[in-house]
Amino acid sequence: MKTVCLVNQSTKLKSEYVTQLALGMTKFVQEDVCPAWGLEPWQVIADHVPGKADMFIYLVDEFADKTLTGILGYHAVSSTNQPVGFVNVALCYSIFGDTHINPIGSPTEPYYFPGTDIISPFSVSEVISHELAEMLINPIVNRFAQSTDKKFWSMEIADPSDNFRYAKRIDWKTQLVNRLVNHYRYMTFQDFVYPAFYESQSVGPYSHTGGVKKPFNLDGGYENIIGAKLAPIDFIQAKNFSPGRGNRKIRLIAWHTMEARETTGKALQVARWFQGKTPPKASAHYMVDNKKIIQTVREKDTAWSLGNFYYNQISINFELAGYASQSIGQWSDQYSIAELELAAKLAADIGRRYNIPPVHLTIPQILAGHSGHVGHADITKAAKIYGGHTDPGKYFPWNSLMKKVSILQNPVILK
């Protein structure tokens, strides 16, 4: 039987609590998720260090990636292609309080969701079950379904039903000196959608609780939805570029910020500057804002983008409206969301054509000649360019961007 390991790295949870969580998650998986989606049963185990398992969920007090501040949980793929999830236990604690953290609360003093009969003494279980359900169905975050309006819906099965949860009774035993003692508690779990949710003409049910009432619908939650096709891209030739690629293979997509305000029409404005009578001694292949993409250098030619001619020759370069100094919140506003969605579609198309994987490369990987995505700042470090650029910035949303690109570039279509 395949296993998911809960790895407790939080100071908030005692080991016996995590053992009970594992029991509850096994019940959730074997009784609910696997039958609904036609999967073989999985087992959830607990450990304080990563052991042998098929997938891992780490229970932590904070995420190593500071751009994820404020997020309760997420899942991704490790550098070794291992599906991994992370749950911010300390943030659950700060939001919901100690009653929710201690899973051995008195059955006579349960916490009820306001206006419901759902008992919830343990919010951490909801976040774990959310990530766990999605990891089982979409382990490498590349499955999607296509709606009748030709948009791609990422098959993160707990997102569309995020407003709903339910409780299950969990039983376990403890061994005293001369007898076994039976215990039970109620644990809450995140609702999740059924396969019918991703079928436009289906009759349901659409989620485990029945809270979701129709397919391809966001009344009960949210979803990552990406338009299927790029709009036509206009071309305005930049004055400064080098013809050809010097017989070098394109293997990088490089990301820059324009260091200009996020305004509609910014891509056209900067493209005309590159073409004008007094252009900068620089260029890029594509300008992107929240509404439009403008190409300024043909892909067969070399843009002057990275301060190092070798890396210029092997890269296709994107300029995004905005600043390297932008905060997490500024990269999450409506302008940036629209801009990054446009850029992700283009990056996926380029990635397919040049076999560039949707991975943000480390400096050692860049130096070793890997293919992937880089920031201007990464090349500054790899090429040891003194006083070089820092864009696209410390808080650029690499994880969510690569996830978006992956969905479009490496799709697994639900049939």
N, C-alpha and C positions, 0 to 999 in steps of 0.2 A: 504494500500500500504506500502511495506517495505521501510525503509529509511536509508540513509547514512548521517551522520552528519559531516560536516567540522568544526572542533574545532580550532578557531584561537588563538594560543598562541605565535604568532610572533609579534615582534615590527615593522615589515616592512609593514604589511597589515592593513589598516583601515577596520572597520566592513562593510562599504558599498562595499568595494572591494570584501570581502568574500561572501557577498550576491549575487553579480554578478557572482562570481565563481560558487556558488551553482546553479544559473539559467542555466549557461552554462553546468555544469556537468549533470544536469537533462536532458537537451536537448541531450547531448552526450549519456547518458544511454538509454533514452526512444526511441530515433530515430535510434540509431546505434547498441549499444552493445546487448541490450535485444532482439530485433528482430533477429539479426544474430545468437544468441545462443539459441533462443526459451525460453527466460525467461519472466516471468511476469514483468511489468514495476516497476522500483524503482524510488524513489524521493530523491534528494540530498538537504539537508537543511543546514543552517549555524547557528552557535552559538559560544559564547566565552567561554562557559563551557560545559563539556559533559552533555547532557540531555538524554532523552529517544530516542534510535535509535537502529537499528539492527546491524550497523557497524559504526565505527568512523575513520576519517582521521584527524590526528593532524598536524597543520601547525606550525612549530617551527623554532627557529633560530639556534638550534643545537640539535643533538641527545644526549640523556642521555648515550647511549652506545658509548664510545669513539672509539671502534674498527670499527665503521661505518663511521669514518671520511672520507670525500671525496665522500660520496654517496648522491645523490640527494633525493632519496626516497626508501622506502621499506615497506613491509607489513608482518605481522606475526599474531600470536595468543596470546592473553593475558593469564595471569595466571588463568583467569576465563573462558577460552575458547571463548573469544570474538574476532572476527576478527578486527584487527586494522591496520591502515596504518599511515605512518609518511612522511612528506615532509619537507625538509630543505630549507625553504624560503630564509634564509640569504645566503646560498651557491648559489642558483639560482641568487640572487641579485649580488653576487660577480662575477659570471661568465658572466651574460648577461646584467647587468647594470640596471639603474633605469627605462629606457624606458619600460623594460619588467615587472617591478614590478607594475607600475601604469596602471591599466586596463581602465583608462579613457583618454588614449592618443588621440590626435587629429586624426580623420579619414583622414584628409588631409596630415598627415605626418606618414604614417604607416611604420613599419619595414618589409622588405621583406627578406625571406631566400635567400641567394645568389644563383642565377641561377634558381629560381623558382618564381611562382606567389603567394606563400603562405604568407599571412600577419601574422606576429607574434609579437604583442606588449606585449605578456604576457607568458613567458616561464613557469611560475609556473603552469599554466593550463595544460601544457603538462605532467608535472611530476604527478600532481594530477590525470589526466585522465589515465596515465599509471598504477598507483597503484589501482585506482578505477576499471578499467576493469578487472584486475587480481583478485581483491578481490571478484568480482561478480561471476567469473567462478571457482576460486580456493580458497575459503574463508579460509580454514584451511591448505592450502599449502600441500595437500596430493594427488592431482589428477595428473595422468600422462597418457601418451599414449605410446604404445610400437611400435617401428619401425620394419621394416622387418629384420634388423640386430640384433634384440632382445635387443636393448637399450631402457632405460626409458627416455622419454622426459617430464620434468615437465611442466604442463599446465599453465605456466605463459604467458598469451596470448599476452602481449605487448612486450615481449622480442624478439621474432623472427622478429618482424617488427619495431624494435627500430629506424631504420634509416629513417622512414617515418612518416610524420604527415600531418594534413590537417586542414583547417579553416572552421568555421561555424559562421553565423551571429547570434548574440544574441540581442534580443530586450527587453527593459523594460521601465517602466514608473515611473516618480516621480511626486508627488503632490505638486503643488505650491498653493498659497493662493486661487486662483480662477480658476485654470485649471490644467489638467494633461499634462505633457510634455513627449513626446516620445523620447527615446534614443536608439541607437544601437551601436554595435562595433563588430569586428571580433575577435574571440578567437580561439587559436590553440589547437589541440588535438592529442594525440598519436595514430598512426595506431595500429590496433590489428588484430590478425589472426582469421580466421573463423574455424569452426569444420573441414572443408575439409583439412586444413593444417595437421591434425593429422590422415589422412586416406591416406595410400600409393597409392591407385589406383584411387583417386578422380580426377576430372577434374577442380576443382576450381569454383569460385574464392577463393583465399587462404587468402586474407587480405582485410580490408575495402577499402583501397586506391588502391588495385591492385598491390602494390609495391612488394609483395612477389609472386614469380612466380611458385613455386612448393612445394609439401608437404615435411615435415621433412627436411627443408633447412635453412641454416643460412646465406645466402647471404645478407639478409636484417637486421640482428641483431645478437642475441646471444641466448643461452638457457642453462639451467642446464640439462646436459645429463649424465646419469649414466649407466654404463654397468650392464647387468642383473645378471651375476653370478660371484661368487668368483672362482679364480683359486685354484687348489688343494693346501692345506697347509701342509708343511713339519713339522715334529715333532723332536725336539732335547730336551731331558729331562734335565731340570735344576737340579743341585744337591740339592739345598736348597728349600724345600717346605714341607708342612705337608699333609699327606694322609687324604682324606675325608674333610668334611665340618662341622663336629661336630653337625650333624643333623640340621644345620641352612639353611634357604632358601636363595638362591642367589637373590639379589634384586638391586644390584648396578653394573654399568659399570664404572670403574675408569680409568681416563686418566692421563698419565705421559709423560714426555719427558726424553729421554735417557741421556740428557746433553752430547751429542756427535754430531759431524758434520753431516750435511745432505749429505750423500754420498750413491750411489747405492751399495748395499751389506751390509749396516750397520745392518740390522735386523739379518742376518746370523752371522755377526761378534760378536754382543752382545750376541746372543743365544749361541755361542760357548764359550764365556767368562763365561756365567752362568753355562755351563757344565764342564768347565775346571778344572785343578788340584787345582787352587787357586781361586775359584769363590767368588764373593761378598756374603755377608750374606743377600741376597735379591733375588727376582725372580719376574716374571710376567707371565701371561698366554700367551700373544701374543706380539711379536716384529713386528713392522711395519716400512717399509721404502717406497720409491717411487715405488718400483717394486715388492716387495714380503712381505708376512706375514709368520713368523715362529712361531709355537706354542712351548712353553717350559715347560708349566705345564698343565696337563689335567684339564678340567673344573670341574671335580668331586673332584679335590684336591685343597688345599689352597695354594696360592702363598704368598710369603713374600714381600708385596708391600707397605703397607700403614702405617707401624709403629704402628699398633694397631691390635691385633689378631682378635678381634671381627669383625672389618670392613674388615680384610683380608678374614674371613670366608664367608662373605655375598657378596663378590665382584668378578667380573672378570676384570682383569687388562690389559690395553694396554700400551705398551711402544712405543712412537713415536720418530723417529730420529729427532734431533733438540734440542733446548734449551728453557728453561722457559723465558729467556731474549729476545726472538725474538720479533721484532716489527710487526706492522700491515702489512707492506710491505713484511717482511720475511715470515709471515704466508700466504701470497698471491702469493708467487713465484711458478713457475711451479713444483718444487719438492714437496712443501707442498700441492699443489692442488692434485697431484697424490697420495701422501701419505694419505691425508684425505679422498679421494674417496675410496681407498682400505679399510681404517679403517671404513668408514661409511657402506660399504657393510657388513663387519663382524659384526659391532654393530647392524645393522638391523636384521641380522640372529639370533644373540644372544637375542636381544630384543623380537623377536617373540617367541623363544623357552622358555624364562623365564618370559615372560609378563612384561618386563621392558620398560616403556614408554620413548620416545625420548625427555626427558625434563632435562635441567640442574637444579639440585636441589639447593635450598637455604640452608643455615645452619639450620634454624628452621625446614625445611622439612626433612633434614637428621636426625636430632635429634628426629623428630616425627615418624621416621620409614618408610618414603615414599620410593617408588622404583623410580629409574631414573639414571641419569648420574652425575658423580662428578669428580672434579679434585683432585689430590693429596693434593693440597693446601686447598681444602674444608674440607677434613678429618682432616688435621692438625689443622684447626680452630675448627671443631666440637668436636674432641677428646682432644683439648687443649694440643697438643704435643709441648713441648717447643723446639724452634729452628728447627721446622719441615720444610718440603719442600714447595716450592712456585709454582711448576709446575702444570699444563702446561703453566702457565704464565698469566700475566695481559692482554695480547692482543690475547690470544688464541681465535679463531673464533667460539665461542659457538653457536651463532645464526645460522650462515650458516651451521655449522656441524649438529646441531639438525634438521634443515630443510631437509638436505640431508638424514639423517637417517629416518626421518618421511616419506619421499617420498617412501623409499624402504620398510619400516616396515609396514606402514599402507596404502597400495596403494588403490586408487579408479580408476579402469581401464576404460578408455573411450571405450564404446561399439559401 
